[in-house]
């Protein structure tokens, strides 16, 4: 399991929190989110440090960007940034999470399904 997988699953679980879900799925998501939180937060903090190091700043001192992308302060640094970000993303995550069988939600985005797939096995009748 890589840090990027943990971070993406954590974000998917957090986004599903706003939905009303069957009890078993809601409980599994709460437990999963707690199990992944430390590693996911580590990844997100380190990613923010990379963005701060390589990103151009706006007039308020924040990172310039739009649509989930940021502007490099020096385009020649792209390969170096990508190398460091890939190394971070591919770092083995220090988590051991057993896959839980749960009832599927009535609706789910494909991205959430893919992100949660390593941790939750959706099966009818497991509410």
C-alpha positions in Angstrom: 0.0 0.0 0.0 1.4 3.4 -1.0 0.9 6.8 0.7 -1.1 8.1 -2.3 -3.5 5.2 -2.0 -4.1 5.9 1.6 -4.5 9.7 1.1 -7.0 9.1 -1.8 -9.0 6.6 0.3 -9.1 8.9 3.3 -10.4 11.8 1.2 -13.1 9.5 -0.4 -14.2 8.4 3.1 -14.3 12.0 4.3 -16.4 13.0 1.3 -18.9 10.2 1.9 -19.4 11.3 5.5 -22.0 13.8 4.4 -24.3 11.1 3.0 -26.8 9.1 4.9 -25.5 5.5 4.7 -26.5 2.0 6.0 -25.1 1.6 9.5 -22.6 -1.1 8.6 -21.1 1.0 5.9 -21.1 4.2 7.9 -19.3 2.4 10.8 -16.8 0.9 8.5 -16.0 4.3 6.9 -15.5 5.8 10.4 -13.1 3.1 11.4 -11.3 3.2 8.1 -10.9 7.0 8.2 -9.4 6.7 11.7 -7.0 4.0 10.6 -5.8 6.0 7.6 -5.8 9.5 9.1 -2.2 9.6 10.4 -0.6 8.4 7.1 -3.0 10.5 5.0 -2.3 13.7 6.9 1.5 13.0 6.6 1.2 12.6 2.9 -0.9 15.8 2.6 1.5 17.8 4.7 4.5 16.6 2.7 2.7 17.4 -0.5 2.0 20.9 0.7 5.7 21.4 1.6 6.6 20.4 -2.0 4.1 22.8 -3.4 5.5 25.6 -1.1 9.0 24.8 -2.2 8.3 24.6 -6.0 5.2 26.8 -6.3 5.0 30.5 -7.3 3.4 32.7 -4.7 0.6 35.1 -5.2 0.4 38.6 -3.8 -0.9 37.3 -0.5 2.0 34.8 -0.1 -0.2 31.8 -1.0 0.5 29.3 -3.8 -0.6 30.5 -7.2 -2.9 28.1 -9.0 -6.4 27.2 -10.2 -8.4 24.1 -10.9 -6.4 22.0 -8.5 -3.1 22.8 -10.2 -0.4 25.2 -9.1 2.1 27.3 -10.9 5.8 26.5 -10.7 8.0 29.4 -9.7 10.5 28.1 -12.3 9.2 25.8 -15.1 12.7 24.3 -15.3 12.0 22.7 -11.9 9.2 20.5 -13.2 11.2 17.3 -13.5 12.6 17.7 -10.1 9.2 18.5 -8.6 7.6 15.5 -10.3 10.4 13.2 -9.2 10.0 14.2 -5.5 6.2 14.0 -5.7 6.3 10.6 -7.3 8.8 9.4 -4.6 6.4 10.7 -1.9 3.3 9.1 -3.5 5.1 5.8 -3.9 6.4 5.6 -0.4 5.0 2.5 1.4 2.3 3.5 3.9 2.8 2.4 7.4 -0.8 1.1 7.8 -2.3 -2.4 7.9 -6.0 -2.3 7.3 -8.0 -5.4 6.8 -10.6 -5.3 4.0 -14.1 -5.1 5.4 -17.2 -6.5 3.8 -20.0 -3.9 3.8 -23.3 -3.2 2.1 -22.8 -0.9 -0.9 -24.3 2.6 -0.8 -27.2 3.3 -3.0 -25.0 5.6 -5.1 -21.3 6.2 -5.2 -19.0 8.0 -7.5 -16.6 5.8 -9.5 -13.6 7.6 -8.1 -14.7 6.9 -4.5 -15.3 3.3 -5.4 -11.8 2.9 -6.8 -10.2 4.7 -3.9 -12.1 2.5 -1.3 -11.8 -0.8 -3.1 -8.6 -1.9 -1.4 -10.2 -1.4 2.0 -13.9 -2.1 1.6 -15.5 -5.0 -0.3 -19.1 -4.0 -1.3 -21.5 -6.9 -1.1 -25.3 -7.0 -1.0 -26.7 -8.1 2.3 -23.9 -6.8 4.5 -25.7 -3.8 6.1 
